[in-house]
Structures are given as structure tokens and as C-alpha cells.
Amino acid sequence: MKKNSLSNYQCDVLIIGSGIAGLSLALRLSSKYKIVVVTKSQVNESATLYAQGGIAAVFNKQDSINSHIKDTLTTGIDLCDYDVVSFIVKNARKCINWLINNGISFDKNVESDRNDEIYHLHKEGGHSHRRILHIADRTGTEIENTLANKAIKNQNIRIIEYMVAIDLITLENSKLFVSRRAVGAWLWNRNQKTIETCTAKAIILATGGASKVYQYTTNPDISSGDGIAMAWRAGCRVANLEFNQFHPTCFFYPKGNNFLLTEALRGEGAFLIRPDKYRFMLDIDKRAELASRDIVSRAIYNEIRNHNIDCVYLDITHRSEQFIRSHFPIIHNKLLDFGFDLTKDIIPVVPAAHYTCGGVIVDKFGRTDLDGLYAIGEASYTGLHGANRLASNSLLECLVYSQSVSKYLIDTLYNIKLVNSLPLFNIKNSQEKHHLSDINLEFYLNKIRKSMWNNVGIIRTHKSLKNAKHEIILLNKEINRYYNSNFLSDKLLEVRNLVEVAELIIYSAIQRKESRGLHYICDYPNLLPNALPTILIPSNYVKK
């Protein structure tokens, strides 16, 4: 295949992304439609794979739907959409049962004091009851691998690995459609280094979040905001991107890779302590270590800054060795590789970027502003999370919206015609293009991530946001100039999307003149009386 040649795929539904959102939707639709799932890496490489905690749902007899709704609203600091929260929580159990029917075996309860309940339930920050279904500390891995294996064996689902979506293909003033519509996507084949296309009746963005925009993150490298950036370039509104959740307990190890230490550790009694063994969260919130993530992350940040220390510590050594090994086997074994024993040692932790609470604006059927384009999961903004996501509501949102979107598409997609002729990808003047080395692109990537971490992090100021805006706008212009004058590469596409989303996060943060949830700005420490989402409209942000 020659460089810049075009290959075509056709399907009913193109799903971009292969986490729990994309795969569960593909499986739900596969009895009716031909599905293509494209993924940047291997099919099971997604944020879902690394989700240790679990999925929140009401299975505890002392719990209730209203309590789960209330906890979500409280954690979201009055910025959640009540109707959406109610819709998701009320559909939780049904969607969990769908997972169970598809081969997921959540841990059963063997403890005598709760032997009237089928499942063992964890408790996490912000929750008033135990309601987290889990599979030890490898919930995401089990779900991802199970769904991926089922999708691979499904004859109506074609999975294309190592394929990056470049941009959406849209048509307007067409005889086929009344309004502008997404009809496909341009794709970058990472193995062949070629541009390809896929035509579809519906395109689903299930690309995950954008936490790689920060220097320190719990997310895999693929979390580069691709879906958000593509939708924005196609003319879709985005909302609440200033609310990036920092997980309080990321393993701190300067000589190696950091990784997440699940909130379930604190739910099962782990303390947060300073190097002098002082348990500081008792001074911060009556819920102590089980306060919501925004509160705990800020508390750790302040302890590190005020006491001039590198990290704080997580201590669960007061629980029995058998309990720790049985409940957290993956974490225990992984820490041993770094010389730490969870049963005997206190573990160094720091906050790290974890979850994008905002995204592409969608309705209850996953519809964006562009006909034919849908978004589900972390790439979307549904109104569920508000100013701070309640722990373990993320996988739940993916499941409920895959159910909702699938029902809508099954009812409506048969009316849509498939477009046979697509506009060509703009590769004019290709003979003048040249290759930009990955070394240069890595330099730009590091500049973006350091600027975002230093200026748009856990605690912000008006000055730091202005500094970030100046730096990121210049970088965005530079990177887009490179994009238009260079042959494509994996790294160039990644950096292009990351800098786009970084700019959107900064625009959103500058607009919010208050401190609410995950957005804490020293110049505006108080809440405004009315809680309103931050909505960005592409037509209002013409690049200068």
C-alpha cells in the first residue's frame, strides 16, 4: 500500500474506542447491525483495563436508589443534572445484570455479618453505603478482557487494532440528508502508515478521557482526548472541561512508573498519614479518608506543600495479612516488585490526574450536536458527574449509556442511508511535506503536560491560568502548522489532540469565577449562588 493511499471500510456503526463503553455498545448492537470497532492499540488496551475499584449500584438492602442519587448530587456540588443522575442510577442494576449475563462474576459475599447479601460490596469516598461491586482489585481487567473476547468472536463485529481516528467526515447540502451529518471518519493505520476511511450510518466516540494532558496521570497513554478534540473540530459543543479529577492515591516512586492505588483501600480502612505518622484527614473532613476525591486530593496537595515533603503515605498495615492479600492481590504483588509490602509497609502516594468529568455534550441517547455522531463514556458530558465524579460511577455511566444508545439506534438507524462517496482527505502538496521527528514532538508533548500540571492543576490562580493560556495557544498554533506541513505520524496526531483539549480546559477554567469541586482557584475561593455548567461553542473560539 502506497503512502497516503486510501482504503475504505463500510459498516452500519463505527465505534471509535474499545473500552467498556465501546465494546458493550458493539455487543448490544451486533444482533441488528454490522459494526466496526477501531482502536489505537490492542483491543483491550483502554482505561477500563486499569480500573481497579468497581461499579457503583444499589445491591445493599440498607441502601436505596435515592441514597445513591443523593451521594452523586452531593459529590457533584449542585452541578449534576438531576434527571440524568436519576436515569443512570435507576438503570444501574439492570445494566449490571447485563454484564453478569455476559460472563462477569463479581465477588460474592462470604462475610457472616452480611450473609444475606449476594455480592461483596466495597465502600468508597463520597458513598454513604457499601455499593461497589468488584472483582478483587482487578474489576476493569476482568470486564475488559471478557467483553473483548466476546466481541472478537462475534461475526457482526470487526475489530481493527492500531488504527487512530484523525477526524470526522461530514456532509452538508446533501440530497441524502436535511442537515449537516457525520458520515464516516478518516483513519490512520499505525502499522501501514496510511490514511484510510470508514463510512457508517452512525459514528460513536467512545475514546475515553484526556488525563494525559497532565504530567502525572493514572491513565494509559491512549487517554489523549481524541474524541473530544475531533468533535470540537467538527463543530460540537463541549462542557465542564475545567473539572479534571485528580485521584488522591497514586503510588509515588520517582525511579519507576506510578500507578493507581484503588480508593477501596481507604474504604477498607487505610489511613492517610504524614511521614511523622500523623493522620491529617481527621482535621479536614468528618468523613476523613472517605471524603470526596476533590477534598482528599487538595488536602494531600496542601500537606506536601506546607510541610515541604515529597509525598504522604497510605497505611493499611492494621488489617490482617490474609485480608489484604485476598482483597487486593494485584496491588500487593505489584508493590512487591517495587520493594513495598502492603501488609507491612506504609506506601508513598501523591494525587495524579485521573478522570475527565466534562466532554462532548450529549443527550440521554448519546446524541451530539452533529447528526449521526454520538458520544458515550468519559469522552462525553451527560450531566452525571457535575463538579466532581462520585467514585465508581464512571463504568456505570458507560454501561447505562451503551444501553440507551443501542435502543435508540436499533429503533432509528434503519432509516439512514449509507453514503457511498466520501470527500478525499486533504493531502495536497504532499511532495512538499516532510517528517517531523518524534524527538521534537516529545518536546512539545512535555511542554504541554508540564504547563497544564503547573498552571491548571489541583489548585489554580488567575495568573497561572493566564500563563497556561499564553503557552498553550502558542503551542497549538505551532503544532497545527506542523500538522499541515508534515507527513502524519502517531505522535503528531496525539500531540495535535492533546494541545486542542488543553486549550479547551484552560478556556473553561478561566470562565469559572468560583471554586467548586475539582476547580479550586485561589482568586475566587467561594461558591457562586447559581451552579451552571461551563459550555464552549466552537463558533465562538475562532483561532487567531
Secondary structure, 3 states (H helix, E strand, C coil): CCCCCCCEEEEEEEEECCCHHHHHHHHHHCCCCCEEEECCCCCCCCHHHHCCCCEECCCCCCCCHHHHHHHHHHHCCCCCCHHHHHHHHHCHHHHHHHHHHCCCCCCECCCHHHCCCCECEECCCCCCCCCEECCCCCHHHHHHHHHHHHHHHCCCEEEECCEEEEEEEEECCCCCCCCCEEEEEEEEECCCCEEEEEEEEEEEECCCCCHHHCCCECCCCCCCCHHHHHHHHCCCCEECCCCEEEEEEEECCCCCCCCECCCHHHHCCCEEECCCCCCHHHHCCCCHHHCCHHHHHHHHHHHHHHCCCCCEEEECCCCCHHHHHHHCHHHHHHHHHCCCCCCCCCEEEEEEEEEECCEEECCCCCECCCECEEECHHHEECCCCCCCCCCCCHHHHHHHHHHHHHHHHHHHHHHCCCCCCCCCCCCCCHHHCECCCHHHHHHHHHHHHHHHHHHCCCCECHHHHHHHHHHHHHHHHHHHHHHHHECCCHHHHHHHHHHHHHHHHHHHHHHCCCCECCECECCCCCCCCCCCCCEECHHHCCCC
